[in-house]
Amino acid sequence: MQKLGIIKTNEDAIKLLNIALEHEWAVSFEYTIHAYSMPKATYFYQDPVMQVRKDARAQTIQIGIDEMYHALQLGIVIQQMGGNPSFKTDEVIRYPRIIDNLKRDKKTEDLVTDLYRTAELVEGAFPKIQNMILNIAFDEVRHGDQFQTMIDTLEAEGHQDALCYPPAPENRDKEEIQILHEIMRLENELMHRYLKYTLLFSDHQDLSQRLFKNAIDQMRHWDKNAGTLIKLGDVVRIENAEKDADGVERSFSPMPDLYPGEDRVTSLETLLPTEEELVRLYEQLIPFFPDGEVKERLTPNLALDREHVFTQTYLLENARQIAGLK
């Protein structure tokens, strides 16, 4: 992870925050990928901070959510400083063994903690930024301790060779599985696109909060669908990943880093067609399944995406009516 010298200027501060932001985007996605590659309620550990027994998978998901909120904090501050929040990401990796993913998670927490703690800001020049990165650093310390305890527990209980879920080979030929993967790809992209515009329009609380709500909805849909894939004998994909001879998957572009739209109208214009496409895909997917658990998981997602289409239609229509809205 790149480090900077003494942070003296606004440009220095924005560069530091964007380095951190690219890391936070990546791990917010990577940790949930790792979590949904392991079984639910199988590997428990005694959490060193909460002092309760926790499911390693569930806590890894929660840590991923924490990192998304870090990214949001960093992006808003960059925007307020006149910078452009970066949507590039560090690489995302998935190993075949669960413990190797947890070790990577621990390592990345240590790297970003070091970045935050060693940043040299000119005394008194950026007090709020300094306070923010110190606060985030202690979240990362907690995360690192939690990951280390998960690792130690798996080793102590003899689970060091436990493997991640493999996708069933026959699923490559199942139309419904491929549609669900495409839905999840769009949900991941759309979640981050909503977050970009939440940052871009953070001065307009009404608009930014509506967009943020939709980002959270898409994150929850992706989360539920990752669990549904496991039920169907598959596992969430990492976009644009290459797998080496040892089965290690690596992607330098797990999500798009450029999104169209720089003002309210052009940004809102990009969101509506994608929501409409998600509705179309859900309507195509749901009839594959009989009444039961899978259909009951998918149907609320479709309903909420229909609500998004309604909301986005009128956000766009209203923005087009107002002269001078940028």
C-alpha positions in Angstrom: 0.0 0.0 0.0 1.4 3.3 -1.1 2.5 5.7 1.7 3.0 9.5 1.4 5.4 11.8 3.1 4.2 14.7 5.3 0.7 15.8 4.5 1.0 19.6 4.0 -1.6 20.6 1.3 -5.2 19.9 0.4 -3.9 17.9 -2.6 -1.7 15.8 -0.2 -4.7 15.1 2.1 -7.0 14.2 -0.8 -4.3 11.8 -2.2 -4.0 10.1 1.2 -7.7 9.7 1.6 -8.1 8.3 -1.9 -5.4 5.7 -1.2 -7.4 4.7 1.8 -10.7 4.8 -0.1 -9.5 2.4 -2.8 -8.6 0.0 0.0 -11.9 0.3 1.8 -13.9 -0.2 -1.4 -11.9 -3.4 -2.1 -12.2 -5.0 1.3 -15.9 -4.1 1.8 -16.4 -6.4 -1.2 -13.6 -8.9 -0.5 -14.7 -9.7 3.0 -18.3 -10.5 2.0 -16.9 -12.7 -0.8 -14.8 -14.5 1.7 -17.8 -14.8 4.1 -20.1 -16.2 1.5 -17.5 -18.8 0.5 -17.7 -20.5 3.9 -20.6 -22.3 5.6 -23.0 -20.6 7.9 -23.0 -21.3 11.6 -20.1 -23.7 11.4 -16.9 -21.9 12.6 -17.4 -20.1 15.9 -14.9 -18.1 17.8 -14.8 -16.2 21.1 -14.8 -12.5 20.0 -12.0 -10.7 21.8 -13.9 -7.4 21.9 -17.6 -8.3 22.4 -16.7 -11.2 24.7 -19.3 -13.5 23.2 -19.2 -16.5 20.9 -19.7 -15.4 17.3 -20.1 -17.1 13.9 -17.0 -16.2 11.9 -19.0 -15.9 8.7 -21.5 -13.5 10.1 -18.9 -11.3 11.7 -16.8 -11.2 8.5 -19.9 -9.9 6.7 -20.4 -7.2 9.5 -16.7 -6.2 9.1 -17.3 -5.8 5.4 -20.2 -3.5 6.2 -18.0 -1.5 8.5 -15.5 -1.0 5.7 -18.3 0.3 3.4 -19.1 3.0 6.0 -15.5 3.9 6.2 -15.5 4.3 2.4 -18.5 6.5 2.6 -16.9 8.7 5.3 -13.7 9.1 3.3 -15.5 9.8 0.0 -17.7 12.6 1.6 -14.7 14.3 3.0 -12.8 14.1 -0.3 -15.9 15.6 -2.0 -16.1 18.4 0.5 -12.4 19.2 0.0 -13.0 19.6 -3.8 -11.5 16.3 -4.8 -12.9 13.4 -6.8 -13.5 10.2 -4.8 -11.8 7.3 -6.5 -13.8 4.2 -7.3 -10.7 2.2 -8.2 -10.0 -0.7 -5.9 -7.1 -2.7 -4.6 -7.1 -6.3 -5.9 -9.5 -8.9 -4.5 -8.3 -12.4 -3.9 -10.1 -15.7 -2.9 -8.0 -18.7 -1.8 -9.4 -22.2 -1.8 -8.9 -22.6 2.0 -11.0 -20.6 4.4 -8.1 -19.9 6.8 -6.0 -18.4 4.0 -8.8 -15.9 3.2 -8.9 -15.0 6.9 -5.1 -14.6 7.0 -5.4 -12.2 4.0 -8.1 -10.3 5.8 -5.9 -9.9 8.8 -3.0 -8.8 6.7 -5.0 -6.1 4.9 -6.3 -4.8 8.2 -2.8 -4.5 9.5 -1.7 -2.7 6.3 -4.4 -0.1 6.4 -4.1 0.4 10.2 -0.4 1.2 9.6 -1.4 3.7 6.8 -3.8 5.5 9.1 -1.5 5.5 12.1 1.7 6.6 10.3 0.1 9.4 8.2 2.1 12.6 9.1 -0.3 15.5 8.9 1.1 19.0 9.6 0.1 19.8 13.2 -3.2 21.8 13.2 -3.6 21.8 9.4 -6.2 19.1 9.1 -7.6 18.4 12.6 -10.9 16.8 11.5 -9.2 14.6 9.0 -6.6 13.5 11.6 -9.4 12.7 14.0 -11.3 10.7 11.4 -8.4 8.6 10.4 -7.4 7.8 14.0 -11.0 6.8 14.7 -11.1 4.5 11.6 -7.7 3.1 12.6 -9.1 1.8 15.9 -12.0 0.2 14.0 -9.3 -1.6 12.0 -7.4 -2.6 15.1 -10.6 -4.3 16.3 -11.1 -6.0 13.0 -7.6 -7.3 13.0 -7.9 -8.7 16.5 -11.2 -10.4 15.4 -9.7 -12.0 12.3 -6.7 -13.2 14.3 -8.9 -14.9 16.8 -10.9 -16.5 14.0 -7.6 -17.9 12.6 -6.3 -19.1 16.0 -9.6 -20.8 16.7 -9.7 -22.6 13.3 -6.2 -23.8 13.9 -6.8 -24.9 17.5 -10.0 -26.9 16.4 -8.3 -28.6 13.5 -10.1 -26.7 10.7 -7.0 -25.2 9.1 -7.6 -27.3 5.9 -11.3 -26.5 5.6 -12.2 -25.5 2.0 -14.4 -22.8 0.6 -17.6 -23.8 -1.2 -16.9 -24.9 -4.8 -19.4 -24.1 -7.5 -21.1 -27.2 -8.7 -19.9 -28.0 -12.3 -23.5 -28.7 -13.5 -24.5 -25.2 -12.6 -22.6 -23.8 -15.6 -25.4 -25.1 -17.8 -28.4 -24.0 -15.6 -30.0 -20.8 -17.0 -31.4 -19.8 -13.6 -28.0 -19.9 -12.0 -26.5 -17.8 -14.7 -29.3 -15.2 -14.4 -28.8 -15.1 -10.7 -25.1 -14.4 -11.2 -25.9 -11.6 -13.6 -28.4 -10.1 -11.1 -25.7 -10.1 -8.5 -23.2 -8.5 -10.8 -25.6 -5.7 -11.5 -26.5 -5.3 -7.8 -22.9 -4.9 -6.9 -22.3 -2.4 -9.7 -25.5 -0.5 -8.9 -24.8 -0.4 -5.1 -21.5 1.3 -5.8 -23.0 3.6 -8.4 -25.6 4.7 -5.9 -22.8 5.3 -3.4 -20.8 7.4 -5.9 -23.8 9.7 -6.4 -24.4 9.7 -2.6 -20.9 11.2 -2.3 -21.3 13.4 -5.4 -24.5 15.0 -4.1 -23.7 15.0 -0.4 -24.5 18.7 -0.2 -28.1 17.9 -1.1 -29.3 15.8 1.8 -32.7 14.9 0.3 -31.2 13.4 -2.9 -28.1 11.8 -1.3 -30.1 10.1 1.4 -32.6 8.7 -1.1 -29.7 7.3 -3.2 -28.0 5.9 -0.1 -31.2 4.1 0.9 -31.2 2.4 -2.5 -27.5 1.5 -2.2 -28.3 -0.3 1.1 -31.2 -2.1 -0.5 -28.9 -3.4 -3.3 -26.3 -4.5 -0.8 -29.0 -6.4 1.1 -30.2 -8.0 -2.1 -26.7 -9.1 -3.0 -26.2 -10.4 0.5 -29.4 -12.5 0.4 -28.7 -13.7 -3.1 -25.2 -14.9 -2.1 -26.9 -17.1 0.5 -29.4 -18.3 -2.1 -26.5 -19.3 -4.4 -25.1 -21.5 -1.6 -28.5 -23.2 -1.2 -28.5 -23.9 -4.9 -25.0 -25.5 -4.8 -23.0 -22.5 -6.1 -20.9 -19.7 -4.8 -20.6 -16.0 -5.5 -18.3 -15.0 -8.3 -15.5 -12.4 -8.3 -15.9 -10.4 -11.4 -13.0 -10.5 -13.9 -11.0 -13.0 -11.7 -8.4 -15.3 -13.1 -7.7 -18.6 -11.3 -4.1 -20.0 -11.1 -2.9 -23.6 -10.9 -3.4 -23.6 -7.1 -7.0 -22.5 -7.4 -6.4 -18.9 -6.2 -8.7 -16.4 -7.8 -7.5 -12.8 -8.3 -9.2 -9.8 -9.8 -7.8 -6.3 -10.2 -11.3 -5.0 -11.3 -13.9 -6.7 -9.1 -16.3 -3.8 -9.8 -16.4 -0.9 -12.3 -14.3 2.1 -11.3 -15.8 4.6 -13.7 -19.5 5.5 -13.7 -21.3 7.9 -16.1 -22.9 11.1 -15.0 -21.4 14.2 -13.4 -24.5 16.3 -12.7 -27.9 15.4 -11.2 -29.8 14.8 -14.4 -27.1 12.8 -16.2 -26.4 10.7 -13.1 -30.1 9.9 -12.5 -30.5 9.0 -16.2 -27.9 6.1 -15.7 -29.7 4.6 -12.7 -33.2 4.0 -14.1 -32.3 1.7 -17.0 -30.2 -0.6 -14.7 -33.1 -0.8 -12.1 -35.4 -1.7 -15.0 -33.0 -4.4 -16.2 -32.9 -5.9 -12.6 -36.7 -6.0 -12.6 -36.7 -7.8 -16.0 -34.1 -10.3 -14.8 -36.0 -11.1 -11.5 -39.2 -11.5 -13.5 -37.3 -14.0 -15.7 -35.7 -15.8 -12.8 -38.5 -16.3 -10.3 -40.7 -18.6 -12.4 -37.8 -21.2 -12.5 -38.5 -22.0 -8.8 -41.6 -23.6 -7.2 -43.3 -22.1 -4.2 -40.9 -22.3 -1.2 -37.8 -20.8 0.3 -35.9 -19.7 -2.8 -39.0 -18.0 -4.3 -39.7 -16.3 -1.0 -36.2 -14.9 -0.9 -36.3 -13.6 -4.4 -39.8 -12.0 -4.5 -39.2 -9.2 -2.0 -36.1 -8.2 -4.0 -38.2 -7.8 -7.1 -40.8 -5.8 -5.2 -38.2 -3.4 -3.9 -36.6 -3.0 -7.3 -40.0 -2.0 -8.7 -40.1 0.6 -5.9 -36.7 1.8 -7.0 -37.9 2.2 -10.6 -40.8 4.3 -9.3 -38.5 6.5 -7.2 -35.9 6.9 -9.9 -38.5 7.8 -12.5 -39.7 10.7 -10.4 -36.3 11.8 -9.1 -35.3 12.1 -12.8 -38.5 13.8 -13.9 -38.4 16.3 -11.0 -34.7 17.1 -11.7 -35.4 17.8 -15.4 -38.0 20.4 -14.4 -35.7 22.6 -12.3 -33.6 25.1 -14.2 -30.1 25.6 -12.8 -29.9 22.3 -10.9 -26.4 20.9 -11.1 
